[in-house]
Amino acid sequence: MVDAVVKNGVIEETASESSIKKAATKNGMDKDAFLQLLVAQMKYQDPLEPTSNTEYISQYATFSQVEQMQNMAATMELTRASSMVGKLVEVNTVDSAGNAKVVQGTVEYVAYENNKAFVSIDGALYSIDDVVAVVDETYQSALDLAISFTAAMDKLPRLEFITLEDKENIETLQKIFNGMTAYQQSFIDKKNVEKLQKYVERIAELTEAAKPDKPEEGDDKVEEGDDKVEEGTGAGEEDKEETGEGSGAGVEGSE
């Protein structure tokens, strides 16, 4: 049950209550009203020119047809309402102040009262006549994702003002887009797809430009040559020492 809203000391009619009241006034000519007209016709007929039995039978047949059509319409309405249970729907309604309002939510259950069907959304009842759309959840999810993606793209600076500080946001958007299904990607405007690609390329350029300079290949060769020179010098000194030792040995032998 929905609690009443009190505003400035006056009970304010909710959109749900407005929808129910509007449904109650749309019944039109029902079978009871038709029967009352028939009885009134019989009661106030001209006694000098009474209505013939054939006419009464014809009117009764018409009455039976009206009743059957109303029962069929009520059954179809209940079937239609029952098929909405568990589905996402949109309801157009008007509150007591005359403000149009769109309510979106999942139908929890269906209530049937006075030959009228009502759907429950977030605990509030709305006439099935006010339901304007049944939305596929996959479609709604893709649409919501596209809206949030577009909003995030709009927050990025213009391409010429992109810096490495925007790298994380751009890479996040790239991951989100690449993680979408083909159906979800179809909701993204092509201009935003092209815009994202340019941003990714710009970030790659800025990242490459920010890397430290590599040493030149000529410097490496010089260093290698110096090592070889040092190794050669060391080997020559060792050979000299060995030669000196040999001379000493020779001198000892002469003695």
Helices and strands as residue ranges (DSSP letters): E 5-7, E 10-12, H 15-24, H 31-43, H 53-82, E 88-94, E 100-113, E 116-121, E 124-127, G 128-130, E 131-135, H 137-155, G 159-161, G 164-166, H 167-178, H 182-185, H 190-209, H 217-254
